[in-house]
Amino acid sequence: MGYIFIFLVGFGLAVTGGVTIIAYMNFLPAGLSWADYFIFISGRIECYFLLVGLVIMAFVLYRYPN
């Protein structure tokens, strides 16, 4: 049961980070270049939730007992 809970926490973080990155893409039509966009999202902590969530999910899938 604990593995499922940790996996779902990782999934939630990954979804939150992915949606945030996609939402910040709305700045591109406003005149930001791709380089400016990547510099902007690299400074936002909520964009790192995608990576953290993927790492947590990978860890749980690797460690899940069969």
mmCIF file as gemmi writes it, N, C-alpha and C atoms, coordinates in Angstrom:
data_model
loop_
_atom_site.group_PDB
_atom_site.id
_atom_site.type_symbol
_atom_site.label_atom_id
_atom_site.label_alt_id
_atom_site.label_comp_id
_atom_site.label_asym_id
_atom_site.label_entity_id
_atom_site.label_seq_id
_atom_site.pdbx_PDB_ins_code
_atom_site.Cartn_x
_atom_site.Cartn_y
_atom_site.Cartn_z
_atom_site.occupancy
_atom_site.B_iso_or_equiv
_atom_site.pdbx_formal_charge
_atom_site.auth_seq_id
_atom_site.auth_asym_id
_atom_site.pdbx_PDB_model_num
ATOM 1 N N . MET Axp A 1 ? 0.825 -1.193 0 1 0 ? 1 A 1
ATOM 2 C CA . MET Axp A 1 ? 0 0 0 1 0 ? 1 A 1
ATOM 3 C C . MET Axp A 1 ? 0.867 1.255 0 1 0 ? 1 A 1
ATOM 4 N N . GLY Axp A 2 ? 2.004 1.179 0.685 1 0 ? 2 A 1
ATOM 5 C CA . GLY Axp A 2 ? 2.895 2.327 0.743 1 0 ? 2 A 1
ATOM 6 C C . GLY Axp A 2 ? 3.492 2.669 -0.608 1 0 ? 2 A 1
ATOM 7 N N . TYR Axp A 3 ? 3.799 1.627 -1.4 1 0 ? 3 A 1
ATOM 8 C CA . TYR Axp A 3 ? 4.366 1.868 -2.718 1 0 ? 3 A 1
ATOM 9 C C . TYR Axp A 3 ? 3.367 2.594 -3.625 1 0 ? 3 A 1
ATOM 10 N N . ILE Axp A 4 ? 2.119 2.22 -3.514 1 0 ? 4 A 1
ATOM 11 C CA . ILE Axp A 4 ? 1.09 2.863 -4.337 1 0 ? 4 A 1
ATOM 12 C C . ILE Axp A 4 ? 0.961 4.332 -3.957 1 0 ? 4 A 1
ATOM 13 N N . PHE Axp A 5 ? 0.98 4.622 -2.659 1 0 ? 5 A 1
ATOM 14 C CA . PHE Axp A 5 ? 0.864 6 -2.209 1 0 ? 5 A 1
ATOM 15 C C . PHE Axp A 5 ? 2.049 6.842 -2.694 1 0 ? 5 A 1
ATOM 16 N N . ILE Axp A 6 ? 3.25 6.304 -2.561 1 0 ? 6 A 1
ATOM 17 C CA . ILE Axp A 6 ? 4.444 7.044 -3.014 1 0 ? 6 A 1
ATOM 18 C C . ILE Axp A 6 ? 4.408 7.233 -4.521 1 0 ? 6 A 1
ATOM 19 N N . PHE Axp A 7 ? 3.97 6.206 -5.258 1 0 ? 7 A 1
ATOM 20 C CA . PHE Axp A 7 ? 3.847 6.337 -6.71 1 0 ? 7 A 1
ATOM 21 C C . PHE Axp A 7 ? 2.854 7.434 -7.072 1 0 ? 7 A 1
ATOM 22 N N . LEU Axp A 8 ? 1.721 7.479 -6.368 1 0 ? 8 A 1
ATOM 23 C CA . LEU Axp A 8 ? 0.718 8.504 -6.667 1 0 ? 8 A 1
ATOM 24 C C . LEU Axp A 8 ? 1.206 9.904 -6.321 1 0 ? 8 A 1
ATOM 25 N N . VAL Axp A 9 ? 2.015 10.031 -5.278 1 0 ? 9 A 1
ATOM 26 C CA . VAL Axp A 9 ? 2.605 11.327 -4.954 1 0 ? 9 A 1
ATOM 27 C C . VAL Axp A 9 ? 3.545 11.752 -6.084 1 0 ? 9 A 1
ATOM 28 N N . GLY Axp A 10 ? 4.365 10.831 -6.561 1 0 ? 10 A 1
ATOM 29 C CA . GLY Axp A 10 ? 5.247 11.129 -7.688 1 0 ? 10 A 1
ATOM 30 C C . GLY Axp A 10 ? 4.472 11.49 -8.94 1 0 ? 10 A 1
ATOM 31 N N . PHE Axp A 11 ? 3.39 10.769 -9.183 1 0 ? 11 A 1
ATOM 32 C CA . PHE Axp A 11 ? 2.558 11.062 -10.342 1 0 ? 11 A 1
ATOM 33 C C . PHE Axp A 11 ? 1.94 12.454 -10.241 1 0 ? 11 A 1
ATOM 34 N N . GLY Axp A 12 ? 1.464 12.797 -9.062 1 0 ? 12 A 1
ATOM 35 C CA . GLY Axp A 12 ? 0.879 14.125 -8.861 1 0 ? 12 A 1
ATOM 36 C C . GLY Axp A 12 ? 1.9 15.227 -9.067 1 0 ? 12 A 1
ATOM 37 N N . LEU Axp A 13 ? 3.115 15.019 -8.564 1 0 ? 13 A 1
ATOM 38 C CA . LEU Axp A 13 ? 4.172 16.016 -8.778 1 0 ? 13 A 1
ATOM 39 C C . LEU Axp A 13 ? 4.521 16.147 -10.255 1 0 ? 13 A 1
ATOM 40 N N . ALA Axp A 14 ? 4.596 15.009 -10.953 1 0 ? 14 A 1
ATOM 41 C CA . ALA Axp A 14 ? 4.92 15.045 -12.376 1 0 ? 14 A 1
ATOM 42 C C . ALA Axp A 14 ? 3.836 15.772 -13.177 1 0 ? 14 A 1
ATOM 43 N N . VAL Axp A 15 ? 2.592 15.521 -12.839 1 0 ? 15 A 1
ATOM 44 C CA . VAL Axp A 15 ? 1.49 16.201 -13.535 1 0 ? 15 A 1
ATOM 45 C C . VAL Axp A 15 ? 1.516 17.694 -13.247 1 0 ? 15 A 1
ATOM 46 N N . THR Axp A 16 ? 1.748 18.059 -11.998 1 0 ? 16 A 1
ATOM 47 C CA . THR Axp A 16 ? 1.8 19.473 -11.625 1 0 ? 16 A 1
ATOM 48 C C . THR Axp A 16 ? 2.924 20.192 -12.373 1 0 ? 16 A 1
ATOM 49 N N . GLY Axp A 17 ? 4.099 19.584 -12.402 1 0 ? 17 A 1
ATOM 50 C CA . GLY Axp A 17 ? 5.22 20.198 -13.108 1 0 ? 17 A 1
ATOM 51 C C . GLY Axp A 17 ? 5.001 20.28 -14.601 1 0 ? 17 A 1
ATOM 52 N N . GLY Axp A 18 ? 4.446 19.228 -15.192 1 0 ? 18 A 1
ATOM 53 C CA . GLY Axp A 18 ? 4.183 19.237 -16.635 1 0 ? 18 A 1
ATOM 54 C C . GLY Axp A 18 ? 3.146 20.271 -17.032 1 0 ? 18 A 1
ATOM 55 N N . VAL Axp A 19 ? 2.09 20.37 -16.255 1 0 ? 19 A 1
ATOM 56 C CA . VAL Axp A 19 ? 1.049 21.363 -16.554 1 0 ? 19 A 1
ATOM 57 C C . VAL Axp A 19 ? 1.607 22.777 -16.403 1 0 ? 19 A 1
ATOM 58 N N . THR Axp A 20 ? 2.458 22.988 -15.413 1 0 ? 20 A 1
ATOM 59 C CA . THR Axp A 20 ? 3.055 24.306 -15.208 1 0 ? 20 A 1
ATOM 60 C C . THR Axp A 20 ? 3.956 24.687 -16.376 1 0 ? 20 A 1
ATOM 61 N N . ILE Axp A 21 ? 4.751 23.743 -16.839 1 0 ? 21 A 1
ATOM 62 C CA . ILE Axp A 21 ? 5.634 24.017 -17.983 1 0 ? 21 A 1
ATOM 63 C C . ILE Axp A 21 ? 4.815 24.34 -19.22 1 0 ? 21 A 1
ATOM 64 N N . ILE Axp A 22 ? 3.741 23.596 -19.437 1 0 ? 22 A 1
ATOM 65 C CA . ILE Axp A 22 ? 2.876 23.877 -20.589 1 0 ? 22 A 1
ATOM 66 C C . ILE Axp A 22 ? 2.181 25.22 -20.427 1 0 ? 22 A 1
ATOM 67 N N . ALA Axp A 23 ? 1.761 25.544 -19.216 1 0 ? 23 A 1
ATOM 68 C CA . ALA Axp A 23 ? 1.088 26.82 -18.99 1 0 ? 23 A 1
ATOM 69 C C . ALA Axp A 23 ? 2.026 27.994 -19.246 1 0 ? 23 A 1
ATOM 70 N N . TYR Axp A 24 ? 3.293 27.847 -18.858 1 0 ? 24 A 1
ATOM 71 C CA . TYR Axp A 24 ? 4.251 28.921 -19.108 1 0 ? 24 A 1
ATOM 72 C C . TYR Axp A 24 ? 4.584 29.076 -20.586 1 0 ? 24 A 1
ATOM 73 N N . MET Axp A 25 ? 4.199 28.115 -21.41 1 0 ? 25 A 1
ATOM 74 C CA . MET Axp A 25 ? 4.404 28.254 -22.856 1 0 ? 25 A 1
ATOM 75 C C . MET Axp A 25 ? 3.543 29.368 -23.438 1 0 ? 25 A 1
ATOM 76 N N . ASN Axp A 26 ? 2.565 29.842 -22.675 1 0 ? 26 A 1
ATOM 77 C CA . ASN Axp A 26 ? 1.75 30.959 -23.14 1 0 ? 26 A 1
ATOM 78 C C . ASN Axp A 26 ? 2.555 32.248 -23.246 1 0 ? 26 A 1
ATOM 79 N N . PHE Axp A 27 ? 3.738 32.28 -22.656 1 0 ? 27 A 1
ATOM 80 C CA . PHE Axp A 27 ? 4.595 33.45 -22.788 1 0 ? 27 A 1
ATOM 81 C C . PHE Axp A 27 ? 5.264 33.527 -24.157 1 0 ? 27 A 1
ATOM 82 N N . LEU Axp A 28 ? 5.336 32.41 -24.877 1 0 ? 28 A 1
ATOM 83 C CA . LEU Axp A 28 ? 5.998 32.414 -26.182 1 0 ? 28 A 1
ATOM 84 C C . LEU Axp A 28 ? 5.294 33.322 -27.199 1 0 ? 28 A 1
ATOM 85 N N . PRO Axp A 29 ? 3.968 33.293 -27.323 1 0 ? 29 A 1
ATOM 86 C CA . PRO Axp A 29 ? 3.325 34.216 -28.258 1 0 ? 29 A 1
ATOM 87 C C . PRO Axp A 29 ? 3.431 35.684 -27.829 1 0 ? 29 A 1
ATOM 88 N N . ALA Axp A 30 ? 3.758 35.901 -26.554 1 0 ? 30 A 1
ATOM 89 C CA . ALA Axp A 30 ? 3.87 37.274 -26.059 1 0 ? 30 A 1
ATOM 90 C C . ALA Axp A 30 ? 5.211 37.907 -26.407 1 0 ? 30 A 1
ATOM 91 N N . GLY Axp A 31 ? 6.097 37.144 -27.049 1 0 ? 31 A 1
ATOM 92 C CA . GLY Axp A 31 ? 7.347 37.732 -27.504 1 0 ? 31 A 1
ATOM 93 C C . GLY Axp A 31 ? 8.598 37.121 -26.906 1 0 ? 31 A 1
ATOM 94 N N . LEU Axp A 32 ? 8.474 36.139 -26.017 1 0 ? 32 A 1
ATOM 95 C CA . LEU Axp A 32 ? 9.658 35.489 -25.471 1 0 ? 32 A 1
ATOM 96 C C . LEU Axp A 32 ? 10.235 34.523 -26.498 1 0 ? 32 A 1
ATOM 97 N N . SER Axp A 33 ? 11.555 34.451 -26.548 1 0 ? 33 A 1
ATOM 98 C CA . SER Axp A 33 ? 12.188 33.454 -27.407 1 0 ? 33 A 1
ATOM 99 C C . SER Axp A 33 ? 12.285 32.145 -26.632 1 0 ? 33 A 1
ATOM 100 N N . TRP Axp A 34 ? 12.663 31.078 -27.331 1 0 ? 34 A 1
ATOM 101 C CA . TRP Axp A 34 ? 12.8 29.783 -26.659 1 0 ? 34 A 1
ATOM 102 C C . TRP Axp A 34 ? 13.897 29.832 -25.608 1 0 ? 34 A 1
ATOM 103 N N . ALA Axp A 35 ? 14.968 30.531 -25.894 1 0 ? 35 A 1
ATOM 104 C CA . ALA Axp A 35 ? 16.06 30.644 -24.916 1 0 ? 35 A 1
ATOM 105 C C . ALA Axp A 35 ? 15.573 31.365 -23.658 1 0 ? 35 A 1
ATOM 106 N N . ASP Axp A 36 ? 14.837 32.462 -23.834 1 0 ? 36 A 1
ATOM 107 C CA . ASP Axp A 36 ? 14.286 33.175 -22.682 1 0 ? 36 A 1
ATOM 108 C C . ASP Axp A 36 ? 13.299 32.301 -21.903 1 0 ? 36 A 1
ATOM 109 N N . TYR Axp A 37 ? 12.529 31.498 -22.634 1 0 ? 37 A 1
ATOM 110 C CA . TYR Axp A 37 ? 11.568 30.602 -21.997 1 0 ? 37 A 1
ATOM 111 C C . TYR Axp A 37 ? 12.277 29.584 -21.107 1 0 ? 37 A 1
ATOM 112 N N . PHE Axp A 38 ? 13.331 28.959 -21.627 1 0 ? 38 A 1
ATOM 113 C CA . PHE Axp A 38 ? 14.045 27.954 -20.836 1 0 ? 38 A 1
ATOM 114 C C . PHE Axp A 38 ? 14.776 28.578 -19.655 1 0 ? 38 A 1
ATOM 115 N N . ILE Axp A 39 ? 15.269 29.781 -19.821 1 0 ? 39 A 1
ATOM 116 C CA . ILE Axp A 39 ? 15.883 30.48 -18.69 1 0 ? 39 A 1
ATOM 117 C C . ILE Axp A 39 ? 14.827 30.793 -17.629 1 0 ? 39 A 1
ATOM 118 N N . PHE Axp A 40 ? 13.644 31.18 -18.08 1 0 ? 40 A 1
ATOM 119 C CA . PHE Axp A 40 ? 12.569 31.508 -17.139 1 0 ? 40 A 1
ATOM 120 C C . PHE Axp A 40 ? 12.129 30.279 -16.354 1 0 ? 40 A 1
ATOM 121 N N . ILE Axp A 41 ? 11.877 29.154 -17.047 1 0 ? 41 A 1
ATOM 122 C CA . ILE Axp A 41 ? 11.373 27.982 -16.329 1 0 ? 41 A 1
ATOM 123 C C . ILE Axp A 41 ? 12.466 27.318 -15.496 1 0 ? 41 A 1
ATOM 124 N N . SER Axp A 42 ? 13.725 27.544 -15.814 1 0 ? 42 A 1
ATOM 125 C CA . SER Axp A 42 ? 14.779 26.96 -14.982 1 0 ? 42 A 1
ATOM 126 C C . SER Axp A 42 ? 14.869 27.664 -13.628 1 0 ? 42 A 1
ATOM 127 N N . GLY Axp A 43 ? 14.315 28.857 -13.52 1 0 ? 43 A 1
ATOM 128 C CA . GLY Axp A 43 ? 14.312 29.574 -12.261 1 0 ? 43 A 1
ATOM 129 C C . GLY Axp A 43 ? 13.055 29.381 -11.438 1 0 ? 43 A 1
ATOM 130 N N . ARG Axp A 44 ? 12.1 28.625 -11.954 1 0 ? 44 A 1
ATOM 131 C CA . ARG Axp A 44 ? 10.836 28.404 -11.243 1 0 ? 44 A 1
ATOM 132 C C . ARG Axp A 44 ? 10.863 27.031 -10.57 1 0 ? 44 A 1
ATOM 133 N N . ILE Axp A 45 ? 10.64 27.01 -9.272 1 0 ? 45 A 1
ATOM 134 C CA . ILE Axp A 45 ? 10.733 25.765 -8.502 1 0 ? 45 A 1
ATOM 135 C C . ILE Axp A 45 ? 9.641 24.778 -8.895 1 0 ? 45 A 1
ATOM 136 N N . GLU Axp A 46 ? 8.479 25.259 -9.266 1 0 ? 46 A 1
ATOM 137 C CA . GLU Axp A 46 ? 7.387 24.334 -9.584 1 0 ? 46 A 1
ATOM 138 C C . GLU Axp A 46 ? 7.627 23.576 -10.879 1 0 ? 46 A 1
ATOM 139 N N . CYS Axp A 47 ? 8.53 24.052 -11.721 1 0 ? 47 A 1
ATOM 140 C CA . CYS Axp A 47 ? 8.85 23.323 -12.948 1 0 ? 47 A 1
ATOM 141 C C . CYS Axp A 47 ? 9.731 22.11 -12.667 1 0 ? 47 A 1
ATOM 142 N N . TYR Axp A 48 ? 10.418 22.112 -11.541 1 0 ? 48 A 1
ATOM 143 C CA . TYR Axp A 48 ? 11.246 20.974 -11.166 1 0 ? 48 A 1
ATOM 144 C C . TYR Axp A 48 ? 10.408 19.824 -10.607 1 0 ? 48 A 1
ATOM 145 N N . PHE Axp A 49 ? 9.145 20.079 -10.326 1 0 ? 49 A 1
ATOM 146 C CA . PHE Axp A 49 ? 8.272 19.01 -9.839 1 0 ? 49 A 1
ATOM 147 C C . PHE Axp A 49 ? 8.147 17.89 -10.872 1 0 ? 49 A 1
ATOM 148 N N . LEU Axp A 50 ? 8.225 18.223 -12.156 1 0 ? 50 A 1
ATOM 149 C CA . LEU Axp A 50 ? 8.155 17.199 -13.198 1 0 ? 50 A 1
ATOM 150 C C . LEU Axp A 50 ? 9.298 16.204 -13.039 1 0 ? 50 A 1
ATOM 151 N N . LEU Axp A 51 ? 10.509 16.703 -12.889 1 0 ? 51 A 1
ATOM 152 C CA . LEU Axp A 51 ? 11.665 15.813 -12.743 1 0 ? 51 A 1
ATOM 153 C C . LEU Axp A 51 ? 11.611 15.028 -11.442 1 0 ? 51 A 1
ATOM 154 N N . VAL Axp A 52 ? 11.248 15.699 -10.364 1 0 ? 52 A 1
ATOM 155 C CA . VAL Axp A 52 ? 11.169 15.021 -9.061 1 0 ? 52 A 1
ATOM 156 C C . VAL Axp A 52 ? 10.112 13.917 -9.104 1 0 ? 52 A 1
ATOM 157 N N . GLY Axp A 53 ? 8.98 14.199 -9.694 1 0 ? 53 A 1
ATOM 158 C CA . GLY Axp A 53 ? 7.92 13.199 -9.798 1 0 ? 53 A 1
ATOM 159 C C . GLY Axp A 53 ? 8.321 12.01 -10.641 1 0 ? 53 A 1
ATOM 160 N N . LEU Axp A 54 ? 9.01 12.257 -11.742 1 0 ? 54 A 1
ATOM 161 C CA . LEU Axp A 54 ? 9.465 11.152 -12.582 1 0 ? 54 A 1
ATOM 162 C C . LEU Axp A 54 ? 10.493 10.29 -11.858 1 0 ? 54 A 1
ATOM 163 N N . VAL Axp A 55 ? 11.37 10.917 -11.096 1 0 ? 55 A 1
ATOM 164 C CA . VAL Axp A 55 ? 12.369 10.158 -10.331 1 0 ? 55 A 1
ATOM 165 C C . VAL Axp A 55 ? 11.682 9.312 -9.26 1 0 ? 55 A 1
ATOM 166 N N . ILE Axp A 56 ? 10.714 9.879 -8.568 1 0 ? 56 A 1
ATOM 167 C CA . ILE Axp A 56 ? 9.99 9.118 -7.539 1 0 ? 56 A 1
ATOM 168 C C . ILE Axp A 56 ? 9.257 7.938 -8.16 1 0 ? 56 A 1
ATOM 169 N N . MET Axp A 57 ? 8.58 8.159 -9.286 1 0 ? 57 A 1
ATOM 170 C CA . MET Axp A 57 ? 7.865 7.068 -9.937 1 0 ? 57 A 1
ATOM 171 C C . MET Axp A 57 ? 8.826 5.985 -10.416 1 0 ? 57 A 1
ATOM 172 N N . ALA Axp A 58 ? 9.958 6.377 -10.984 1 0 ? 58 A 1
ATOM 173 C CA . ALA Axp A 58 ? 10.942 5.394 -11.44 1 0 ? 58 A 1
ATOM 174 C C . ALA Axp A 58 ? 11.498 4.596 -10.266 1 0 ? 58 A 1
ATOM 175 N N . PHE Axp A 59 ? 11.752 5.264 -9.153 1 0 ? 59 A 1
ATOM 176 C CA . PHE Axp A 59 ? 12.251 4.575 -7.964 1 0 ? 59 A 1
ATOM 177 C C . PHE Axp A 59 ? 11.252 3.549 -7.454 1 0 ? 59 A 1
ATOM 178 N N . VAL Axp A 60 ? 9.982 3.93 -7.396 1 0 ? 60 A 1
ATOM 179 C CA . VAL Axp A 60 ? 8.956 3.014 -6.899 1 0 ? 60 A 1
ATOM 180 C C . VAL Axp A 60 ? 8.789 1.835 -7.854 1 0 ? 60 A 1
ATOM 181 N N . LEU Axp A 61 ? 8.801 2.098 -9.143 1 0 ? 61 A 1
ATOM 182 C CA . LEU Axp A 61 ? 8.66 1.002 -10.1 1 0 ? 61 A 1
ATOM 183 C C . LEU Axp A 61 ? 9.853 0.061 -10.055 1 0 ? 61 A 1
ATOM 184 N N . TYR Axp A 62 ? 11.025 0.6 -9.785 1 0 ? 62 A 1
ATOM 185 C CA . TYR Axp A 62 ? 12.224 -0.23 -9.697 1 0 ? 62 A 1
ATOM 186 C C . TYR Axp A 62 ? 12.236 -1.046 -8.408 1 0 ? 62 A 1
ATOM 187 N N . ARG Axp A 63 ? 11.766 -0.465 -7.312 1 0 ? 63 A 1
ATOM 188 C CA . ARG Axp A 63 ? 11.824 -1.116 -6.009 1 0 ? 63 A 1
ATOM 189 C C . ARG Axp A 63 ? 10.575 -1.918 -5.669 1 0 ? 63 A 1
ATOM 190 N N . TYR Axp A 64 ? 9.542 -1.851 -6.465 1 0 ? 64 A 1
ATOM 191 C CA . TYR Axp A 64 ? 8.292 -2.533 -6.146 1 0 ? 64 A 1
ATOM 192 C C . TYR Axp A 64 ? 8.531 -4.039 -6.109 1 0 ? 64 A 1
ATOM 193 N N . PRO Axp A 65 ? 8.175 -4.674 -5.002 1 0 ? 65 A 1
ATOM 194 C CA . PRO Axp A 65 ? 8.395 -6.132 -4.911 1 0 ? 65 A 1
ATOM 195 C C . PRO Axp A 65 ? 7.407 -6.905 -5.773 1 0 ? 65 A 1
ATOM 196 N N . ASN Axp A 66 ? 7.93 -7.873 -6.454 1 0 ? 66 A 1
ATOM 197 C CA . ASN Axp A 66 ? 7.065 -8.694 -7.343 1 0 ? 66 A 1
ATOM 198 C C . ASN Axp A 66 ? 6.456 -9.832 -6.596 1 0 ? 66 A 1
